[in-house]
Amino acid sequence: MTGTMHTRPVRDEQQHSVGELVGQATEQLSRLVRQEVALAKMELAEKGKRAGRGGGMLGAAGAIAYVGLFALAGTATAALSLALPVWAAALIVTAVLFVVAGVLAMMGRAQLRRAVPPKPEETLGSVRADVDQIRERAHR
């Protein structure tokens, strides 16, 4: 035996070329992405169902509160009619309801005015400033 050893690469059945390994990795990554997308779809569908049920319950609560407001108006009218004629009590309750409606309408109108026009003014200003800055640097 001599002092030098020759090592021969062991060719195993499990050994694959780089191309095969890249192909397998691509396939596995693609499968993983598809599975993650499917999981996200299922999760979003479940959350959508919950949001739908919650929205329906909020709508029902609003409808019942609306009916409750009518009942409260009737109760206030009945209570005031103990001290005033019924017509005066009904007039007072109606006036209070219209004042509340007017205040809410003015607040809603103010909110809508702040939202119109529906374009991102601050962002547009920032983009314009960026474009101006780029143009200025380009001319140097």
Chimera marker file (.cmm) of the C-alpha trace (Angstrom):
<marker_set name="trace">
<marker id="1" x="0.000" y="0.000" z="0.000" r="1" g="1" b="0" radius="0.5"/>
<marker id="2" x="1.280" y="3.443" z="-0.830" r="1" g="1" b="0" radius="0.5"/>
<marker id="3" x="0.935" y="6.599" z="1.201" r="1" g="1" b="0" radius="0.5"/>
<marker id="4" x="-1.587" y="8.225" z="-1.163" r="1" g="1" b="0" radius="0.5"/>
<marker id="5" x="-5.203" y="7.344" z="-1.162" r="1" g="1" b="0" radius="0.5"/>
<marker id="6" x="-7.454" y="7.968" z="-4.044" r="1" g="1" b="0" radius="0.5"/>
<marker id="7" x="-10.960" y="8.897" z="-3.023" r="1" g="1" b="0" radius="0.5"/>
<marker id="8" x="-13.669" y="8.181" z="-5.446" r="1" g="1" b="0" radius="0.5"/>
<marker id="9" x="-16.973" y="10.055" z="-5.149" r="1" g="1" b="0" radius="0.5"/>
<marker id="10" x="-19.667" y="7.753" z="-3.952" r="1" g="1" b="0" radius="0.5"/>
<marker id="11" x="-22.585" y="7.838" z="-6.316" r="1" g="1" b="0" radius="0.5"/>
<marker id="12" x="-25.712" y="7.200" z="-4.293" r="1" g="1" b="0" radius="0.5"/>
<marker id="13" x="-29.160" y="6.691" z="-5.687" r="1" g="1" b="0" radius="0.5"/>
<marker id="14" x="-30.277" y="9.736" z="-3.712" r="1" g="1" b="0" radius="0.5"/>
<marker id="15" x="-27.735" y="12.038" z="-5.328" r="1" g="1" b="0" radius="0.5"/>
<marker id="16" x="-29.310" y="14.457" z="-7.794" r="1" g="1" b="0" radius="0.5"/>
<marker id="17" x="-27.979" y="17.049" z="-10.144" r="1" g="1" b="0" radius="0.5"/>
<marker id="18" x="-28.197" y="20.729" z="-9.292" r="1" g="1" b="0" radius="0.5"/>
<marker id="19" x="-30.871" y="21.177" z="-11.930" r="1" g="1" b="0" radius="0.5"/>
<marker id="20" x="-32.997" y="18.454" z="-10.398" r="1" g="1" b="0" radius="0.5"/>
<marker id="21" x="-32.574" y="19.957" z="-6.923" r="1" g="1" b="0" radius="0.5"/>
<marker id="22" x="-33.547" y="23.420" z="-8.185" r="1" g="1" b="0" radius="0.5"/>
<marker id="23" x="-36.551" y="21.919" z="-9.940" r="1" g="1" b="0" radius="0.5"/>
<marker id="24" x="-37.629" y="20.128" z="-6.769" r="1" g="1" b="0" radius="0.5"/>
<marker id="25" x="-37.138" y="23.272" z="-4.695" r="1" g="1" b="0" radius="0.5"/>
<marker id="26" x="-39.197" y="25.293" z="-7.183" r="1" g="1" b="0" radius="0.5"/>
<marker id="27" x="-41.959" y="22.694" z="-7.150" r="1" g="1" b="0" radius="0.5"/>
<marker id="28" x="-41.988" y="22.541" z="-3.353" r="1" g="1" b="0" radius="0.5"/>
<marker id="29" x="-42.005" y="26.321" z="-3.055" r="1" g="1" b="0" radius="0.5"/>
<marker id="30" x="-44.850" y="26.542" z="-5.542" r="1" g="1" b="0" radius="0.5"/>
<marker id="31" x="-46.830" y="23.913" z="-3.613" r="1" g="1" b="0" radius="0.5"/>
<marker id="32" x="-46.133" y="25.738" z="-0.338" r="1" g="1" b="0" radius="0.5"/>
<marker id="33" x="-47.334" y="29.051" z="-1.772" r="1" g="1" b="0" radius="0.5"/>
<marker id="34" x="-50.518" y="27.402" z="-3.115" r="1" g="1" b="0" radius="0.5"/>
<marker id="35" x="-51.179" y="25.819" z="0.276" r="1" g="1" b="0" radius="0.5"/>
<marker id="36" x="-50.618" y="29.119" z="2.071" r="1" g="1" b="0" radius="0.5"/>
<marker id="37" x="-52.970" y="30.896" z="-0.335" r="1" g="1" b="0" radius="0.5"/>
<marker id="38" x="-55.604" y="28.198" z="0.217" r="1" g="1" b="0" radius="0.5"/>
<marker id="39" x="-55.200" y="28.572" z="3.986" r="1" g="1" b="0" radius="0.5"/>
<marker id="40" x="-55.527" y="32.360" z="3.706" r="1" g="1" b="0" radius="0.5"/>
<marker id="41" x="-58.704" y="31.957" z="1.604" r="1" g="1" b="0" radius="0.5"/>
<marker id="42" x="-60.238" y="29.643" z="4.199" r="1" g="1" b="0" radius="0.5"/>
<marker id="43" x="-59.312" y="32.007" z="7.021" r="1" g="1" b="0" radius="0.5"/>
<marker id="44" x="-60.715" y="35.036" z="5.195" r="1" g="1" b="0" radius="0.5"/>
<marker id="45" x="-63.913" y="33.150" z="4.362" r="1" g="1" b="0" radius="0.5"/>
<marker id="46" x="-64.401" y="32.297" z="8.038" r="1" g="1" b="0" radius="0.5"/>
<marker id="47" x="-63.731" y="35.899" z="9.067" r="1" g="1" b="0" radius="0.5"/>
<marker id="48" x="-66.114" y="37.092" z="6.360" r="1" g="1" b="0" radius="0.5"/>
<marker id="49" x="-68.868" y="34.860" z="7.733" r="1" g="1" b="0" radius="0.5"/>
<marker id="50" x="-68.268" y="36.218" z="11.223" r="1" g="1" b="0" radius="0.5"/>
<marker id="51" x="-68.265" y="39.791" z="9.939" r="1" g="1" b="0" radius="0.5"/>
<marker id="52" x="-71.538" y="39.131" z="8.113" r="1" g="1" b="0" radius="0.5"/>
<marker id="53" x="-73.173" y="37.737" z="11.226" r="1" g="1" b="0" radius="0.5"/>
<marker id="54" x="-71.845" y="40.651" z="13.276" r="1" g="1" b="0" radius="0.5"/>
<marker id="55" x="-73.109" y="43.178" z="10.729" r="1" g="1" b="0" radius="0.5"/>
<marker id="56" x="-76.538" y="41.536" z="10.724" r="1" g="1" b="0" radius="0.5"/>
<marker id="57" x="-76.698" y="41.686" z="14.503" r="1" g="1" b="0" radius="0.5"/>
<marker id="58" x="-75.666" y="45.357" z="14.472" r="1" g="1" b="0" radius="0.5"/>
<marker id="59" x="-78.384" y="46.065" z="11.900" r="1" g="1" b="0" radius="0.5"/>
<marker id="60" x="-80.965" y="44.313" z="14.068" r="1" g="1" b="0" radius="0.5"/>
<marker id="61" x="-79.775" y="46.292" z="17.082" r="1" g="1" b="0" radius="0.5"/>
<marker id="62" x="-80.156" y="49.524" z="15.114" r="1" g="1" b="0" radius="0.5"/>
<marker id="63" x="-83.681" y="48.612" z="14.037" r="1" g="1" b="0" radius="0.5"/>
<marker id="64" x="-84.701" y="47.800" z="17.603" r="1" g="1" b="0" radius="0.5"/>
<marker id="65" x="-83.098" y="51.025" z="18.855" r="1" g="1" b="0" radius="0.5"/>
<marker id="66" x="-85.080" y="52.934" z="16.210" r="1" g="1" b="0" radius="0.5"/>
<marker id="67" x="-88.324" y="51.413" z="17.493" r="1" g="1" b="0" radius="0.5"/>
<marker id="68" x="-87.143" y="52.164" z="21.024" r="1" g="1" b="0" radius="0.5"/>
<marker id="69" x="-86.777" y="55.828" z="20.109" r="1" g="1" b="0" radius="0.5"/>
<marker id="70" x="-90.441" y="55.895" z="19.073" r="1" g="1" b="0" radius="0.5"/>
<marker id="71" x="-91.398" y="54.243" z="22.351" r="1" g="1" b="0" radius="0.5"/>
<marker id="72" x="-89.306" y="56.789" z="24.261" r="1" g="1" b="0" radius="0.5"/>
<marker id="73" x="-91.009" y="59.623" z="22.389" r="1" g="1" b="0" radius="0.5"/>
<marker id="74" x="-94.407" y="58.176" z="23.302" r="1" g="1" b="0" radius="0.5"/>
<marker id="75" x="-93.359" y="57.792" z="26.929" r="1" g="1" b="0" radius="0.5"/>
<marker id="76" x="-92.077" y="61.375" z="27.064" r="1" g="1" b="0" radius="0.5"/>
<marker id="77" x="-95.309" y="62.615" z="25.511" r="1" g="1" b="0" radius="0.5"/>
<marker id="78" x="-97.395" y="60.662" z="28.018" r="1" g="1" b="0" radius="0.5"/>
<marker id="79" x="-95.320" y="61.957" z="30.917" r="1" g="1" b="0" radius="0.5"/>
<marker id="80" x="-95.559" y="65.576" z="29.768" r="1" g="1" b="0" radius="0.5"/>
<marker id="81" x="-99.303" y="65.192" z="29.183" r="1" g="1" b="0" radius="0.5"/>
<marker id="82" x="-99.728" y="64.815" z="32.947" r="1" g="1" b="0" radius="0.5"/>
<marker id="83" x="-98.741" y="68.464" z="33.352" r="1" g="1" b="0" radius="0.5"/>
<marker id="84" x="-99.715" y="69.893" z="29.946" r="1" g="1" b="0" radius="0.5"/>
<marker id="85" x="-102.404" y="69.288" z="27.359" r="1" g="1" b="0" radius="0.5"/>
<marker id="86" x="-101.629" y="66.259" z="25.183" r="1" g="1" b="0" radius="0.5"/>
<marker id="87" x="-101.143" y="68.383" z="22.070" r="1" g="1" b="0" radius="0.5"/>
<marker id="88" x="-98.553" y="70.577" z="23.845" r="1" g="1" b="0" radius="0.5"/>
<marker id="89" x="-96.687" y="67.546" z="25.192" r="1" g="1" b="0" radius="0.5"/>
<marker id="90" x="-96.586" y="65.977" z="21.700" r="1" g="1" b="0" radius="0.5"/>
<marker id="91" x="-95.412" y="69.277" z="20.191" r="1" g="1" b="0" radius="0.5"/>
<marker id="92" x="-92.566" y="69.602" z="22.720" r="1" g="1" b="0" radius="0.5"/>
<marker id="93" x="-91.364" y="66.026" z="22.140" r="1" g="1" b="0" radius="0.5"/>
<marker id="94" x="-91.552" y="66.502" z="18.363" r="1" g="1" b="0" radius="0.5"/>
<marker id="95" x="-89.585" y="69.760" z="18.577" r="1" g="1" b="0" radius="0.5"/>
<marker id="96" x="-86.857" y="68.097" z="20.695" r="1" g="1" b="0" radius="0.5"/>
<marker id="97" x="-86.572" y="65.241" z="18.178" r="1" g="1" b="0" radius="0.5"/>
<marker id="98" x="-86.273" y="67.708" z="15.287" r="1" g="1" b="0" radius="0.5"/>
<marker id="99" x="-83.573" y="69.679" z="17.138" r="1" g="1" b="0" radius="0.5"/>
<marker id="100" x="-81.588" y="66.470" z="17.712" r="1" g="1" b="0" radius="0.5"/>
<marker id="101" x="-82.025" y="65.554" z="14.027" r="1" g="1" b="0" radius="0.5"/>
<marker id="102" x="-80.850" y="69.023" z="12.965" r="1" g="1" b="0" radius="0.5"/>
<marker id="103" x="-77.734" y="68.856" z="15.139" r="1" g="1" b="0" radius="0.5"/>
<marker id="104" x="-76.880" y="65.411" z="13.770" r="1" g="1" b="0" radius="0.5"/>
<marker id="105" x="-77.467" y="66.626" z="10.203" r="1" g="1" b="0" radius="0.5"/>
<marker id="106" x="-75.108" y="69.586" z="10.680" r="1" g="1" b="0" radius="0.5"/>
<marker id="107" x="-72.427" y="67.343" z="12.193" r="1" g="1" b="0" radius="0.5"/>
<marker id="108" x="-72.805" y="64.868" z="9.315" r="1" g="1" b="0" radius="0.5"/>
<marker id="109" x="-72.620" y="67.642" z="6.739" r="1" g="1" b="0" radius="0.5"/>
<marker id="110" x="-69.432" y="68.975" z="8.321" r="1" g="1" b="0" radius="0.5"/>
<marker id="111" x="-67.887" y="65.501" z="8.183" r="1" g="1" b="0" radius="0.5"/>
<marker id="112" x="-68.838" y="65.128" z="4.515" r="1" g="1" b="0" radius="0.5"/>
<marker id="113" x="-67.330" y="68.497" z="3.631" r="1" g="1" b="0" radius="0.5"/>
<marker id="114" x="-64.030" y="67.381" z="5.160" r="1" g="1" b="0" radius="0.5"/>
<marker id="115" x="-64.110" y="64.228" z="3.037" r="1" g="1" b="0" radius="0.5"/>
<marker id="116" x="-64.755" y="65.972" z="-0.300" r="1" g="1" b="0" radius="0.5"/>
<marker id="117" x="-63.060" y="65.926" z="-2.754" r="1" g="1" b="0" radius="0.5"/>
<marker id="118" x="-62.097" y="62.292" z="-2.264" r="1" g="1" b="0" radius="0.5"/>
<marker id="119" x="-58.456" y="62.590" z="-3.214" r="1" g="1" b="0" radius="0.5"/>
<marker id="120" x="-55.413" y="62.324" z="-0.953" r="1" g="1" b="0" radius="0.5"/>
<marker id="121" x="-54.336" y="65.960" z="-0.872" r="1" g="1" b="0" radius="0.5"/>
<marker id="122" x="-51.391" y="65.435" z="1.499" r="1" g="1" b="0" radius="0.5"/>
<marker id="123" x="-50.041" y="62.526" z="-0.539" r="1" g="1" b="0" radius="0.5"/>
<marker id="124" x="-50.400" y="64.431" z="-3.793" r="1" g="1" b="0" radius="0.5"/>
<marker id="125" x="-48.501" y="67.349" z="-2.282" r="1" g="1" b="0" radius="0.5"/>
<marker id="126" x="-45.774" y="65.023" z="-1.078" r="1" g="1" b="0" radius="0.5"/>
<marker id="127" x="-45.472" y="63.387" z="-4.509" r="1" g="1" b="0" radius="0.5"/>
<marker id="128" x="-45.298" y="66.796" z="-6.192" r="1" g="1" b="0" radius="0.5"/>
<marker id="129" x="-42.526" y="67.816" z="-3.803" r="1" g="1" b="0" radius="0.5"/>
<marker id="130" x="-40.654" y="64.585" z="-4.562" r="1" g="1" b="0" radius="0.5"/>
<marker id="131" x="-40.975" y="65.141" z="-8.316" r="1" g="1" b="0" radius="0.5"/>
<marker id="132" x="-39.766" y="68.735" z="-7.962" r="1" g="1" b="0" radius="0.5"/>
<marker id="133" x="-36.800" y="67.560" z="-5.888" r="1" g="1" b="0" radius="0.5"/>
<marker id="134" x="-35.881" y="64.925" z="-8.503" r="1" g="1" b="0" radius="0.5"/>
<marker id="135" x="-36.146" y="67.462" z="-11.339" r="1" g="1" b="0" radius="0.5"/>
<marker id="136" x="-33.975" y="69.908" z="-9.440" r="1" g="1" b="0" radius="0.5"/>
<marker id="137" x="-31.270" y="67.308" z="-8.843" r="1" g="1" b="0" radius="0.5"/>
<marker id="138" x="-31.453" y="66.117" z="-12.447" r="1" g="1" b="0" radius="0.5"/>
<marker id="139" x="-30.681" y="69.611" z="-13.761" r="1" g="1" b="0" radius="0.5"/>
<marker id="140" x="-27.502" y="69.946" z="-11.668" r="1" g="1" b="0" radius="0.5"/>
<link id1="1" id2="2" r="1" g="1" b="0" radius="0.2"/>
<link id1="2" id2="3" r="1" g="1" b="0" radius="0.2"/>
<link id1="3" id2="4" r="1" g="1" b="0" radius="0.2"/>
<link id1="4" id2="5" r="1" g="1" b="0" radius="0.2"/>
<link id1="5" id2="6" r="1" g="1" b="0" radius="0.2"/>
<link id1="6" id2="7" r="1" g="1" b="0" radius="0.2"/>
<link id1="7" id2="8" r="1" g="1" b="0" radius="0.2"/>
<link id1="8" id2="9" r="1" g="1" b="0" radius="0.2"/>
<link id1="9" id2="10" r="1" g="1" b="0" radius="0.2"/>
<link id1="10" id2="11" r="1" g="1" b="0" radius="0.2"/>
<link id1="11" id2="12" r="1" g="1" b="0" radius="0.2"/>
<link id1="12" id2="13" r="1" g="1" b="0" radius="0.2"/>
<link id1="13" id2="14" r="1" g="1" b="0" radius="0.2"/>
<link id1="14" id2="15" r="1" g="1" b="0" radius="0.2"/>
<link id1="15" id2="16" r="1" g="1" b="0" radius="0.2"/>
<link id1="16" id2="17" r="1" g="1" b="0" radius="0.2"/>
<link id1="17" id2="18" r="1" g="1" b="0" radius="0.2"/>
<link id1="18" id2="19" r="1" g="1" b="0" radius="0.2"/>
<link id1="19" id2="20" r="1" g="1" b="0" radius="0.2"/>
<link id1="20" id2="21" r="1" g="1" b="0" radius="0.2"/>
<link id1="21" id2="22" r="1" g="1" b="0" radius="0.2"/>
<link id1="22" id2="23" r="1" g="1" b="0" radius="0.2"/>
<link id1="23" id2="24" r="1" g="1" b="0" radius="0.2"/>
<link id1="24" id2="25" r="1" g="1" b="0" radius="0.2"/>
<link id1="25" id2="26" r="1" g="1" b="0" radius="0.2"/>
<link id1="26" id2="27" r="1" g="1" b="0" radius="0.2"/>
<link id1="27" id2="28" r="1" g="1" b="0" radius="0.2"/>
<link id1="28" id2="29" r="1" g="1" b="0" radius="0.2"/>
<link id1="29" id2="30" r="1" g="1" b="0" radius="0.2"/>
<link id1="30" id2="31" r="1" g="1" b="0" radius="0.2"/>
<link id1="31" id2="32" r="1" g="1" b="0" radius="0.2"/>
<link id1="32" id2="33" r="1" g="1" b="0" radius="0.2"/>
<link id1="33" id2="34" r="1" g="1" b="0" radius="0.2"/>
<link id1="34" id2="35" r="1" g="1" b="0" radius="0.2"/>
<link id1="35" id2="36" r="1" g="1" b="0" radius="0.2"/>
<link id1="36" id2="37" r="1" g="1" b="0" radius="0.2"/>
<link id1="37" id2="38" r="1" g="1" b="0" radius="0.2"/>
<link id1="38" id2="39" r="1" g="1" b="0" radius="0.2"/>
<link id1="39" id2="40" r="1" g="1" b="0" radius="0.2"/>
<link id1="40" id2="41" r="1" g="1" b="0" radius="0.2"/>
<link id1="41" id2="42" r="1" g="1" b="0" radius="0.2"/>
<link id1="42" id2="43" r="1" g="1" b="0" radius="0.2"/>
<link id1="43" id2="44" r="1" g="1" b="0" radius="0.2"/>
<link id1="44" id2="45" r="1" g="1" b="0" radius="0.2"/>
<link id1="45" id2="46" r="1" g="1" b="0" radius="0.2"/>
<link id1="46" id2="47" r="1" g="1" b="0" radius="0.2"/>
<link id1="47" id2="48" r="1" g="1" b="0" radius="0.2"/>
<link id1="48" id2="49" r="1" g="1" b="0" radius="0.2"/>
<link id1="49" id2="50" r="1" g="1" b="0" radius="0.2"/>
<link id1="50" id2="51" r="1" g="1" b="0" radius="0.2"/>
<link id1="51" id2="52" r="1" g="1" b="0" radius="0.2"/>
<link id1="52" id2="53" r="1" g="1" b="0" radius="0.2"/>
<link id1="53" id2="54" r="1" g="1" b="0" radius="0.2"/>
<link id1="54" id2="55" r="1" g="1" b="0" radius="0.2"/>
<link id1="55" id2="56" r="1" g="1" b="0" radius="0.2"/>
<link id1="56" id2="57" r="1" g="1" b="0" radius="0.2"/>
<link id1="57" id2="58" r="1" g="1" b="0" radius="0.2"/>
<link id1="58" id2="59" r="1" g="1" b="0" radius="0.2"/>
<link id1="59" id2="60" r="1" g="1" b="0" radius="0.2"/>
<link id1="60" id2="61" r="1" g="1" b="0" radius="0.2"/>
<link id1="61" id2="62" r="1" g="1" b="0" radius="0.2"/>
<link id1="62" id2="63" r="1" g="1" b="0" radius="0.2"/>
<link id1="63" id2="64" r="1" g="1" b="0" radius="0.2"/>
<link id1="64" id2="65" r="1" g="1" b="0" radius="0.2"/>
<link id1="65" id2="66" r="1" g="1" b="0" radius="0.2"/>
<link id1="66" id2="67" r="1" g="1" b="0" radius="0.2"/>
<link id1="67" id2="68" r="1" g="1" b="0" radius="0.2"/>
<link id1="68" id2="69" r="1" g="1" b="0" radius="0.2"/>
<link id1="69" id2="70" r="1" g="1" b="0" radius="0.2"/>
<link id1="70" id2="71" r="1" g="1" b="0" radius="0.2"/>
<link id1="71" id2="72" r="1" g="1" b="0" radius="0.2"/>
<link id1="72" id2="73" r="1" g="1" b="0" radius="0.2"/>
<link id1="73" id2="74" r="1" g="1" b="0" radius="0.2"/>
<link id1="74" id2="75" r="1" g="1" b="0" radius="0.2"/>
<link id1="75" id2="76" r="1" g="1" b="0" radius="0.2"/>
<link id1="76" id2="77" r="1" g="1" b="0" radius="0.2"/>
<link id1="77" id2="78" r="1" g="1" b="0" radius="0.2"/>
<link id1="78" id2="79" r="1" g="1" b="0" radius="0.2"/>
<link id1="79" id2="80" r="1" g="1" b="0" radius="0.2"/>
<link id1="80" id2="81" r="1" g="1" b="0" radius="0.2"/>
<link id1="81" id2="82" r="1" g="1" b="0" radius="0.2"/>
<link id1="82" id2="83" r="1" g="1" b="0" radius="0.2"/>
<link id1="83" id2="84" r="1" g="1" b="0" radius="0.2"/>
<link id1="84" id2="85" r="1" g="1" b="0" radius="0.2"/>
<link id1="85" id2="86" r="1" g="1" b="0" radius="0.2"/>
<link id1="86" id2="87" r="1" g="1" b="0" radius="0.2"/>
<link id1="87" id2="88" r="1" g="1" b="0" radius="0.2"/>
<link id1="88" id2="89" r="1" g="1" b="0" radius="0.2"/>
<link id1="89" id2="90" r="1" g="1" b="0" radius="0.2"/>
<link id1="90" id2="91" r="1" g="1" b="0" radius="0.2"/>
<link id1="91" id2="92" r="1" g="1" b="0" radius="0.2"/>
<link id1="92" id2="93" r="1" g="1" b="0" radius="0.2"/>
<link id1="93" id2="94" r="1" g="1" b="0" radius="0.2"/>
<link id1="94" id2="95" r="1" g="1" b="0" radius="0.2"/>
<link id1="95" id2="96" r="1" g="1" b="0" radius="0.2"/>
<link id1="96" id2="97" r="1" g="1" b="0" radius="0.2"/>
<link id1="97" id2="98" r="1" g="1" b="0" radius="0.2"/>
<link id1="98" id2="99" r="1" g="1" b="0" radius="0.2"/>
<link id1="99" id2="100" r="1" g="1" b="0" radius="0.2"/>
<link id1="100" id2="101" r="1" g="1" b="0" radius="0.2"/>
<link id1="101" id2="102" r="1" g="1" b="0" radius="0.2"/>
<link id1="102" id2="103" r="1" g="1" b="0" radius="0.2"/>
<link id1="103" id2="104" r="1" g="1" b="0" radius="0.2"/>
<link id1="104" id2="105" r="1" g="1" b="0" radius="0.2"/>
<link id1="105" id2="106" r="1" g="1" b="0" radius="0.2"/>
<link id1="106" id2="107" r="1" g="1" b="0" radius="0.2"/>
<link id1="107" id2="108" r="1" g="1" b="0" radius="0.2"/>
<link id1="108" id2="109" r="1" g="1" b="0" radius="0.2"/>
<link id1="109" id2="110" r="1" g="1" b="0" radius="0.2"/>
<link id1="110" id2="111" r="1" g="1" b="0" radius="0.2"/>
<link id1="111" id2="112" r="1" g="1" b="0" radius="0.2"/>
<link id1="112" id2="113" r="1" g="1" b="0" radius="0.2"/>
<link id1="113" id2="114" r="1" g="1" b="0" radius="0.2"/>
<link id1="114" id2="115" r="1" g="1" b="0" radius="0.2"/>
<link id1="115" id2="116" r="1" g="1" b="0" radius="0.2"/>
<link id1="116" id2="117" r="1" g="1" b="0" radius="0.2"/>
<link id1="117" id2="118" r="1" g="1" b="0" radius="0.2"/>
<link id1="118" id2="119" r="1" g="1" b="0" radius="0.2"/>
<link id1="119" id2="120" r="1" g="1" b="0" radius="0.2"/>
<link id1="120" id2="121" r="1" g="1" b="0" radius="0.2"/>
<link id1="121" id2="122" r="1" g="1" b="0" radius="0.2"/>
<link id1="122" id2="123" r="1" g="1" b="0" radius="0.2"/>
<link id1="123" id2="124" r="1" g="1" b="0" radius="0.2"/>
<link id1="124" id2="125" r="1" g="1" b="0" radius="0.2"/>
<link id1="125" id2="126" r="1" g="1" b="0" radius="0.2"/>
<link id1="126" id2="127" r="1" g="1" b="0" radius="0.2"/>
<link id1="127" id2="128" r="1" g="1" b="0" radius="0.2"/>
<link id1="128" id2="129" r="1" g="1" b="0" radius="0.2"/>
<link id1="129" id2="130" r="1" g="1" b="0" radius="0.2"/>
<link id1="130" id2="131" r="1" g="1" b="0" radius="0.2"/>
<link id1="131" id2="132" r="1" g="1" b="0" radius="0.2"/>
<link id1="132" id2="133" r="1" g="1" b="0" radius="0.2"/>
<link id1="133" id2="134" r="1" g="1" b="0" radius="0.2"/>
<link id1="134" id2="135" r="1" g="1" b="0" radius="0.2"/>
<link id1="135" id2="136" r="1" g="1" b="0" radius="0.2"/>
<link id1="136" id2="137" r="1" g="1" b="0" radius="0.2"/>
<link id1="137" id2="138" r="1" g="1" b="0" radius="0.2"/>
<link id1="138" id2="139" r="1" g="1" b="0" radius="0.2"/>
<link id1="139" id2="140" r="1" g="1" b="0" radius="0.2"/>
</marker_set>
